[in-house]
């Protein structure tokens, strides 16, 4: 059997990043022995990934050097080895010390590539890349065994930058979708779930990409308030530390300016508790990709939101979701008529999500074939 190696380094407090890392590792366990270097991961992140309680995952104590020596030993003994890079969205520029460190890592990857290690980058999207970062990603793409983008928009963007990729497949978060009749609830979700969803709307936004975002979201809340019954509860939810301050601000704004029951919810670093919360909510309005996918997996109606070029991964993902008809809210326009049509839309993505999950499984079969 092959061996797969992981060394997670990400936004450890971000539930969405924890989710895609967990599912990436889980999918690999179906095809190989799995080894995870958890030396850079906080304890709560390890718990979220269920590293220490899983019989299918071997946790390596001793750091990245020990991981690399283990890979070297196995590949020299003739075993097929796979090494996975971090999934998620890539954007912006690299410079200074970060620039140097990324090239050092790249040269290590070249060394493993020459030894026959299959390097994989799965569940990736690209947007707004600057010159130095483009150059590195373009070079690195040439040595990847599997470079799997998570949406067609990223594929088109990569084509324009001459970045090589091997395929386009659904986001790793689709692996949590389950047939409702077959779903087994964990102890944590059972504690937070009710028998039925309450009629409510949950707002969850990142507002750190553009100075206009916070004020635009406030306007959006006021428009939706006009369009929905007063007995509909509003939640203001954060699952990323960097969103806490802005979501609290939106909650306080709503307490003062709209006449309805509002509540602030903060769940950092716990996938199951987040899913339990979403199980009680009927609709999500968000520009956070994994807030949308996690809530969609438990039957929430979705209102994806975007601003200019800042949320291409959301647009790309839903454009790739054949059969999903609900349009996204363009926050640069805030058309009341369009928002109303989205807010009353009855579409959900559970069935479509199950199809995406099967595509994701097929992608992993290709990686290990």
N, C-alpha and C positions, 0 to 999 in steps of 0.2 A: 504494500500500500504506500502511496505517496505521503509526504509530510508537508504541511503548510505552516508558515511562520508569520507571526504578527507582533508588532511593537507599537501599540497605540500611542499617538500624541495628537491631541485635539483640544477643542474647548471642553474641558472635562465637566464643567458645570452645565453644559447644554444638553438637555434631554434628547433632542433630535440627533446630536452627534453621537451620544451614547447608544441610541437606538440603531443607527446605521452600522456602527462598529460591531454591536452585538449580533446583528443579523448577518453581517459579512462573515463573521467567525462561525456562526451557527451553520450557515450554508456550506462552509468548507468542511465541517465535521462529517457531512454525508459522503465525502469523497476522499478523505485523507485523515491521517493523524494530525492533530492540531497542537501547536506550541505557541504560547503567548508570553512575551516579555512584559510584565506588568510593573516594571521598576519605575516607570515615569507616571504611573496612574495613581491618583488618590484612592483611599480605601473605599469611599462611597461609589466611585466609578467602577472599581472592581466588583463591588456588590451588585451594581446595576447590570453589569455584563455577566453576572453569575459565574465568575471565573473559578472561584474556590470550591463551589458546590457541584460543578459539572464533572461527570465522569468522562466526558468526551474531550475535555480541554486540559492540556498539561501546562501548568503555570511554571515559568522559568524564573527561579530566584538567582540573582547574580548580575542582572543588568543586560544591556544591549551587547556588550562584548561577549558575554557567555552565549547569548543567542547566536551571534555571528560565528563563534567557534563551533557551536553545535551544527549550524548549517554547513560549515566547511567540512566537518568530520563526516556528516551524512552524505554530502554530495561526492566526496572523495571515495566513499565506500560503495558508490554506485547507486545510491537511492535518489529517486526523483524528488526534488525540493521546489516548493513554491514560496515566494516571499511577497506579502501584500503591503502596498502603500496605503496611506489613509484616504478614505472616501470623503465625499462632500464637495462643496463649492469652492472654486479657486478664482481669485480676482486680485486686481491691484498690482503692486510692484514689489520687488525685493531689492534691498540695497544694504550696504555696509556689512555688518557681522552676519546678518541673516543670509545675504547673498553668498558670502564665503561658506557658511555652514551648509547651505543647500548644495553647493558644488562639491564639497567634501563628501556629503551623502551620495551625490550622483556618482562620484568616482568609486565609492564602495559598491554601488549597484552595478557599475561596469565590471568590476572584479568578479562579482557573483555571476553576472551574465556570461562572462567568458568561461566560468567554471561549469555552466550549464543550468544554473538556477533559473527557474521561470518566474519572472517578476510580473506581478499583476497589479493593475490599478483599476478598481471596479467601483461603479456608483459615483462617477465624477461629473461635474459640470463646470464650464468655464464662462466667464463674462468679464468685460472691462479689464482685460489683462494689459499691463504695460510692457515696455520693450524688454527689459532684463528677464522678467518672468516668462514671457513668451519664448525667448531664446532657450531658457532652461527646459521648459516643458516640451518644446519641439525636439531638443536633443534627447531628452529622457524617453520620449515616446518611441524613439527608434529601437530601444532595447527592451521594450515591454512585450512579454508574451501575450498578455491580454490588457487592452486599454479600452475599458467599457464605459462609454458615456451614458448618462441617465436621461437624456432628452435630445430630440431632433434639433432644437435650437442650438445646443452646444455643439452638435455635429456640424451644423452649417457654419458656426463661428470657427470651429477648429479647421474646417476646410479652407476658410478664408485666410487662416494664419499658417497653413501648411503643417498642421499638427496631425501626426498619424494616430489613428485609433482603429481598433479591430471590430467594434460593434457598438450598437446602441441598445440598451436594455433598461427595464424599469428601475426606479429608485429602490435601494435596498430595503426601505421601510415597507414596501409592499409585502415583504415576507411575514409581516404580523397579521395580514388579512386572513380571516378564517370564515368558513361556512358557519353561519349563526347556529345551525342545528347541531354542529359538531364541536363548537367552541368549548374548551375546558377553562373555567375561570380560575385564576390564581387566588390565593388567600387574600392578597391585598386588594384585588379588584372586587372580590365579593364583599369586602368591608365597606367599599365606597359606592357600590352600585345600588340602584333602586330597581324596582320591577319595571318601571316605565320611565321614559324620558320626560322631563318637565319642559313645558314650552318656554324657551329661553334663548337668548343670543349671547354668545361669548365673543368678545373682542380680544385679539392678541396681535400686537404689532411691534416690529422693530422700527425705531424712528431716528436711528443714528446715521443713516446713509445720506440724508439731505436735510438742510436746515428747515425746509418747508414741511417736512413730514408730520411733525406733531400737530401743527395747526390744521393741516389738511384732515388728519384723523378726527380731530374735534368737530370739524364741519361735517364729516361723514356721520359721526355719531348723532349729531343734531338732525340730519336728514333722515336717518333710519328711525330716530325717535318719532318723527312726524308720521312715518309710514307704518308703524307697528302699534298694536294695542297697549294701553298703559299697564295691563296686568302681566305683560311679558317681562320677565326678569332679565337684567343685563349683568353678565360677568366680565370682569377685566382680569385677564389671565396672563401670567408670565411663567415661562419654563426655562428662561435664559437669564442669568444674573444681570447682564447688561441691559435687559429690558425692564428690570424691576422699577427703576425710578420713573421712567416714562409711563409705564402702565399704572403706577400709583397716581401719577399726575392726571391721567385720563379718567381714572376712577373718581378722584376728587373733583375734577371738572364736571363730571356727570352728576355727582351728588348735588352740586350747586345749581346745575342748569337744566336738569330734566326731572320730571315728576314720576319716578318709578323706583322699584326696588333694585339696588345695585350692590354688587359685592366684588371685592378684590380677592383673587386667588393666586397664590404663588406656590408652585411645585417645582423644586429644583432637584434634578438628579435622580428621579424615580419614575421609570417608565410605567410601571404597573399602576401607581397611584394616579398618574396623569391620565391613563386610559380609563381608570375608574371614574375620574371626574368627567371626562368627555362622554361617558356612558349616560350621564344625567342631563346632557345639554342637547338641544335640538338643532341649533345652527351655529356655525363658526364664521366669523368675518376676520380675515387675517392675511398678512403678507409673510408669515412664517411657514415655510414649506412643510416642515414636519409637524407643526401644529395642525395643518390641513390634513396631512396623510394619517396621522394618528387618530384624529377625531373622525375622519372618514372611515377608518377601519371599524369603528363601533357604531356606524350608521348616522352620524351627524350630516346635515345638509351643509354644503360648503358655499362660501362666497369669497373666492380668492381675490386678492387685491394687489395692485401693482402701481408703481410710479415711474414714468419715463423708462430708463433702461436699467433701473436698480433691481428689478425682481424678475430677470429673464428666466431664471431656473424654474420659477413658478409657472410662467407662461409656457415655457418649453415643456414642462411636465404635463400640464393639462392639455396642451395641443397634441401631445403624444398619446393621450388617453382616448383612443377611438371609442366613440359612443357617448362621451361626456359632453353634454350640450350647454351646461350652465356657463355663461360668459364670466369673465373677471371684471371686477370694479376698477375702472381707470380713475385713479385718484387725481390725475391732472385735470379731469373734466368734471367729475361728480355730478353727472346727469341724474336728476331725480327720477325720471321715468325709467332709465336703465337700472338704477339701483333698486327701484321697486320691483322690477321684473326678476332681478336676481334674488332679492330677499324672499320672494314668494315661491321661487323655484323649488320643485319637489324632488329633483334628481338626487340620488346618492350614488356612491361609487363602490359599494361592497362587491357587487357582481363583477364590475369592471376590474376592481382591485384583485379579485381572485384570478382573473385571466392574466393580469400583470404578474402575479406571484408565480404562475406556471411558466411564464416567459423567463422570469428570473431564474427559476430552477433549471430551465433548459440552457441558459447562459452558463451556469456553473458546470453542467454536463459537458459543454463545449470546452470550457477551460481545462478540464481534467481528461479530456478524450485524447 
